[in-house]
């Protein structure tokens, strides 16, 4: 069975291919600055958005979230750097929509004059755990003047690095037949939703904006996070005391293309082929590095590999979500 599994899980992991990522960075960074500038000027010149009121907030968020979900689903980013490079036009359009959303939410909150080009970059940077001074800007409540172009370019660079890191990590789901594009679409919608929440927190006069800093992931931390996700997937497979070949093929592919060493891969492959294993998840590690929602998305994809999610699998996913303190409404939406 183990030899059969190895034959099923052959997958070329391009993230380990030695290529120069400078072309990705250059194209993405230049594009981010341009779409930010274009988005700002387009929304500023559109008089219809000035008519937005607080009643339009949910409509604005839902419209842009759905746009980006559909965009990411149809883009079908393939795993690894080459896939990210080919999908840059879609990634840029995704962020153009998000920046337009930030501007429109500013209009809906009566703060169109408070929105600047810096804000369109700073809010996504902050939401993804980067360093900004948005809390000080919010407290000042004065009309903002755009930073020099050189500063805006530096911010675009920071945002671009964040996008590359996040997309390369998420794009591994793309080798999952059918579910991969759907998962990327869901991820895009969740990212847009997070940016909307950060925007509303910043634009609110009643709410104090709190900077969000995500700790850097060392290579060892990335490896440990991979292990925690594999543990979660293994627990789900065994939640109904049945070993499904399609699910084993999927977790085998993930294990074989992970950064685990040979002994660790062998161990988790063996554990995946038997019932009775119940791994304890390091929930604090998953929450600290914001991999809780990503794990839940992968669990739902895994459950769907059998063609139908049974009640025991569904219960297992909700229990893991509860332990990770993820909003039940979010899990409902993922299903």
C-alpha positions as CSV (number, residue, x, y, z in Angstrom):
1,X,0.0,0.0,0.0
2,X,2.8,2.4,0.8
3,X,4.5,1.8,-2.5
4,X,1.2,2.4,-4.3
5,X,0.8,5.6,-2.4
6,X,4.2,6.8,-3.4
7,X,3.3,6.2,-7.0
8,X,0.1,8.2,-6.6
9,X,1.8,11.2,-5.0
10,X,4.4,12.2,-7.6
11,X,4.2,15.9,-7.9
12,X,6.7,18.4,-9.1
13,X,7.0,21.0,-6.4
14,X,8.2,24.1,-8.3
15,X,8.8,26.0,-5.0
16,X,12.0,23.9,-4.8
17,X,13.1,24.7,-8.3
18,X,16.1,27.0,-8.4
19,X,14.8,30.0,-10.3
20,X,15.3,33.7,-9.9
21,X,12.3,35.3,-8.2
22,X,13.4,38.8,-9.1
23,X,11.2,38.8,-12.2
24,X,8.1,38.1,-10.1
25,X,9.0,40.8,-7.6
26,X,9.8,43.4,-10.3
27,X,6.6,42.8,-12.2
28,X,4.4,42.6,-9.2
29,X,5.9,45.6,-7.4
30,X,5.7,47.8,-10.4
31,X,2.1,46.7,-11.0
32,X,1.0,47.3,-7.4
33,X,2.1,50.9,-7.5
34,X,0.4,51.4,-10.9
35,X,-2.9,49.8,-9.8
36,X,-2.9,51.8,-6.6
37,X,-2.4,55.0,-8.5
38,X,-5.0,54.0,-11.1
39,X,-7.6,52.9,-8.5
40,X,-7.2,56.1,-6.5
41,X,-7.7,58.4,-9.6
42,X,-10.6,56.4,-10.9
43,X,-12.5,56.3,-7.7
44,X,-11.7,60.0,-7.0
45,X,-13.1,61.0,-10.4
46,X,-16.3,58.9,-10.0
47,X,-19.0,61.1,-8.5
48,X,-21.3,58.2,-7.8
49,X,-19.3,56.8,-4.9
50,X,-19.6,60.2,-3.1
51,X,-23.3,59.3,-2.7
52,X,-22.5,56.2,-0.6
53,X,-23.8,56.2,3.0
54,X,-23.2,53.8,6.0
55,X,-26.2,51.8,4.7
56,X,-24.1,50.8,1.6
57,X,-21.2,49.3,3.6
58,X,-22.3,45.7,3.4
59,X,-23.2,46.0,-0.2
60,X,-19.8,47.4,-1.1
61,X,-17.9,44.7,0.8
62,X,-20.0,41.9,-0.7
63,X,-19.7,43.2,-4.2
64,X,-15.9,43.4,-4.1
65,X,-15.5,40.1,-2.2
66,X,-17.5,38.2,-4.8
67,X,-15.5,39.9,-7.6
68,X,-12.3,38.7,-6.2
69,X,-13.6,35.2,-5.3
70,X,-14.7,34.7,-8.9
71,X,-11.4,36.2,-10.2
72,X,-9.2,33.9,-8.1
73,X,-11.3,30.8,-8.9
74,X,-11.1,31.3,-12.7
75,X,-7.4,32.3,-12.5
76,X,-6.4,28.8,-11.3
77,X,-2.9,29.7,-10.0
78,X,-0.7,26.6,-10.3
79,X,1.7,25.6,-7.6
80,X,5.1,27.3,-7.3
81,X,6.8,30.5,-8.5
82,X,6.0,29.9,-12.2
83,X,2.3,29.7,-11.4
84,X,2.5,33.0,-9.5
85,X,4.4,34.7,-12.3
86,X,1.7,33.7,-14.8
87,X,-1.1,34.8,-12.5
88,X,0.3,38.3,-11.8
89,X,-2.4,40.1,-13.9
90,X,-5.1,38.4,-11.8
91,X,-3.3,39.2,-8.6
92,X,-3.0,42.8,-9.6
93,X,-6.7,43.1,-10.5
94,X,-7.5,41.4,-7.2
95,X,-5.7,44.2,-5.3
96,X,-7.1,46.9,-7.6
97,X,-10.6,45.8,-6.5
98,X,-9.5,45.8,-2.8
99,X,-8.1,49.3,-3.1
100,X,-11.2,50.5,-4.8
101,X,-13.2,49.0,-2.0
102,X,-11.1,50.9,0.6
103,X,-11.8,54.1,-1.2
104,X,-15.6,53.4,-1.5
105,X,-15.8,52.5,2.2
106,X,-14.2,55.8,3.0
107,X,-16.9,57.5,0.9
108,X,-19.6,55.5,2.8
109,X,-18.2,56.7,6.1
110,X,-18.1,60.4,5.0
111,X,-14.2,60.4,4.8
112,X,-13.5,60.6,1.1
113,X,-11.2,63.5,1.8
114,X,-9.4,61.5,4.4
115,X,-8.4,58.7,2.0
116,X,-5.0,59.0,0.4
117,X,-2.8,56.8,-1.7
118,X,-0.9,55.9,1.4
119,X,-4.0,54.6,3.0
120,X,-4.8,52.3,0.0
121,X,-1.4,50.6,0.6
122,X,-1.2,50.9,4.4
123,X,-4.4,49.1,5.2
124,X,-3.6,45.9,3.2
125,X,0.0,46.0,4.6
126,X,-1.4,46.2,8.2
127,X,-4.0,43.5,7.7
128,X,-1.3,41.1,6.5
129,X,0.8,41.8,9.5
130,X,3.1,44.6,8.2
131,X,4.3,47.7,10.0
132,X,2.4,51.0,9.5
133,X,1.5,54.0,11.5
134,X,-2.2,53.9,10.9
135,X,-3.1,54.2,14.6
136,X,-1.4,57.6,14.8
137,X,-3.0,58.7,11.5
138,X,-6.4,57.7,12.7
139,X,-6.0,59.7,15.9
140,X,-4.9,62.8,14.1
141,X,-8.1,62.9,11.9
142,X,-6.6,65.5,9.6
143,X,-6.7,65.5,5.8
144,X,-3.7,63.6,4.5
145,X,-1.1,64.5,1.9
146,X,0.3,61.8,-0.2
147,X,3.8,60.7,0.6
148,X,6.5,61.3,-2.1
149,X,6.4,58.7,-4.9
150,X,9.6,57.1,-3.6
151,X,7.8,56.3,-0.3
152,X,4.8,54.9,-2.1
153,X,7.0,52.7,-4.1
154,X,8.7,51.4,-1.0
155,X,5.3,50.6,0.4
156,X,4.4,48.8,-2.8
157,X,7.5,46.7,-2.4
158,X,6.6,45.7,1.1
159,X,3.1,44.8,0.0
160,X,4.4,42.9,-3.0
161,X,6.7,40.8,-0.8
162,X,3.8,39.9,1.4
163,X,1.7,38.8,-1.6
164,X,4.4,36.7,-3.0
165,X,5.0,34.9,0.3
166,X,1.2,34.3,0.9
167,X,0.5,33.2,-2.7
168,X,3.4,30.8,-2.9
169,X,2.3,29.2,0.3
170,X,-1.4,29.0,-0.6
171,X,-0.8,27.9,-4.2
172,X,0.1,24.3,-3.1
173,X,-3.7,23.7,-3.0
174,X,-3.8,24.1,-6.7
175,X,-2.7,20.5,-7.4
176,X,-5.9,19.3,-5.8
177,X,-8.3,18.5,-8.7
178,X,-11.4,20.6,-8.9
179,X,-11.2,21.9,-5.3
180,X,-8.0,23.9,-5.8
181,X,-9.4,26.8,-7.7
182,X,-12.5,26.9,-5.4
183,X,-10.2,27.0,-2.4
184,X,-8.2,29.9,-4.0
185,X,-11.4,31.7,-4.6
186,X,-12.5,31.3,-1.0
187,X,-9.1,32.5,0.2
188,X,-9.4,35.6,-2.0
189,X,-12.8,36.4,-0.6
190,X,-11.6,35.9,2.9
191,X,-8.6,38.2,2.3
192,X,-10.9,40.9,0.8
193,X,-13.2,40.5,3.8
194,X,-10.2,41.0,6.2
195,X,-9.2,44.2,4.4
196,X,-12.7,45.5,4.6
197,X,-12.7,44.9,8.4
198,X,-9.4,46.7,8.7
199,X,-10.7,49.5,6.6
200,X,-13.8,50.0,8.7
201,X,-11.8,49.8,12.0
202,X,-9.5,52.5,10.6
203,X,-12.4,54.7,9.3
204,X,-14.5,54.5,12.4
205,X,-14.6,57.3,14.9
206,X,-15.9,55.1,17.6
207,X,-13.3,52.4,17.2
208,X,-9.5,52.6,17.9
209,X,-7.4,51.1,15.2
210,X,-5.0,48.5,16.6
211,X,-1.9,47.7,14.6
212,X,-1.6,44.0,13.7
213,X,1.8,42.6,13.6
214,X,2.4,39.0,12.3
215,X,5.7,37.4,13.4
216,X,8.1,36.4,10.7
217,X,8.2,32.8,9.8
218,X,11.6,31.1,9.9
219,X,12.2,28.0,7.8
220,X,11.8,25.9,11.0
221,X,8.4,27.6,11.8
222,X,7.2,27.0,8.2
223,X,8.2,23.3,8.6
224,X,6.4,23.1,12.0
225,X,3.2,24.7,10.5
226,X,3.3,22.1,7.7
227,X,3.4,19.3,10.3
228,X,0.4,20.8,12.2
229,X,-1.7,20.9,9.0
230,X,-0.7,17.3,8.2
231,X,-1.8,16.3,11.7
232,X,-5.1,18.0,11.3
233,X,-5.7,16.3,7.9
234,X,-4.8,12.9,9.3
235,X,-7.2,13.4,12.3
236,X,-10.0,14.2,9.8
237,X,-9.3,11.1,7.7
238,X,-9.7,8.9,10.8
239,X,-12.6,10.8,12.3
240,X,-15.1,8.3,10.9
241,X,-12.8,5.3,11.4
242,X,-12.5,4.8,7.6
243,X,-9.5,5.1,5.4
244,X,-10.5,6.5,2.0
245,X,-8.0,6.0,-0.8
246,X,-8.8,9.5,-2.4
247,X,-8.1,11.2,0.9
248,X,-4.9,9.2,1.4
249,X,-3.7,10.1,-2.1
250,X,-4.2,13.8,-1.2
251,X,-2.5,13.8,2.1
252,X,0.3,11.6,0.6
253,X,0.8,14.3,-2.1
254,X,1.0,17.0,0.5
255,X,3.4,15.0,2.7
256,X,5.7,14.1,-0.2
257,X,6.0,17.7,-1.4
258,X,6.4,19.2,2.0
259,X,9.7,20.4,3.6
260,X,9.7,17.6,6.1
261,X,12.8,15.3,6.2
262,X,12.7,11.8,5.0
263,X,12.1,10.2,8.4
264,X,9.2,12.6,9.1
265,X,7.6,11.9,5.7
266,X,7.9,8.2,6.3
267,X,6.3,8.5,9.7
268,X,3.3,10.6,8.6
269,X,2.7,8.5,5.5
270,X,2.6,5.3,7.7
271,X,0.3,7.0,10.2
272,X,-2.1,8.1,7.5
273,X,-2.5,4.5,6.4
274,X,-3.9,3.3,9.7
275,X,-6.8,4.1,12.0
276,X,-6.4,4.9,15.6
277,X,-4.0,7.8,15.4
278,X,-5.1,11.0,17.1
279,X,-2.7,13.9,16.9
280,X,-2.7,16.8,19.3
281,X,-2.6,20.1,17.4
282,X,-0.5,23.0,18.5
283,X,-3.4,25.4,18.3
284,X,-1.4,28.4,19.6
285,X,1.2,28.0,16.8
286,X,-1.5,27.9,14.2
287,X,-3.3,31.0,15.6
288,X,-0.1,32.9,16.1
289,X,1.0,32.5,12.5
290,X,-2.6,32.8,11.2
291,X,-2.8,29.4,9.6
292,X,-6.1,28.5,11.4
293,X,-8.4,29.5,8.6
294,X,-6.1,27.9,6.0
295,X,-6.2,24.6,7.9
296,X,-10.0,24.7,8.0
297,X,-10.2,25.3,4.2
298,X,-7.9,22.3,3.6
299,X,-9.9,20.1,6.0
300,X,-13.1,20.9,4.0
301,X,-11.3,20.0,0.7
302,X,-10.1,16.8,2.3
303,X,-13.6,15.9,3.5
304,X,-14.9,16.5,0.0
305,X,-12.5,14.0,-1.5
306,X,-14.9,11.2,-0.7
307,X,-17.6,12.8,-2.8
308,X,-19.7,13.7,0.2
309,X,-18.9,15.1,3.6
310,X,-20.3,12.8,6.3
311,X,-21.6,14.0,9.7
312,X,-18.6,12.7,11.6
313,X,-16.2,14.6,9.4
314,X,-18.3,17.8,9.6
315,X,-18.4,17.5,13.4
316,X,-14.6,17.1,13.5
317,X,-14.1,20.2,11.4
318,X,-16.4,22.3,13.6
319,X,-14.6,21.0,16.7
320,X,-11.2,22.0,15.4
321,X,-12.6,25.4,14.4
322,X,-14.0,25.8,17.9
323,X,-10.6,24.9,19.4
324,X,-8.9,27.5,17.1
325,X,-11.6,30.1,18.1
326,X,-12.7,30.6,14.5
327,X,-16.1,32.2,14.0
328,X,-18.7,29.5,13.3
329,X,-20.2,31.7,10.6
330,X,-16.9,31.6,8.7
331,X,-16.9,27.8,8.8
332,X,-20.5,27.8,7.6
333,X,-19.4,29.9,4.7
334,X,-16.4,27.7,3.9
335,X,-18.8,24.7,3.7
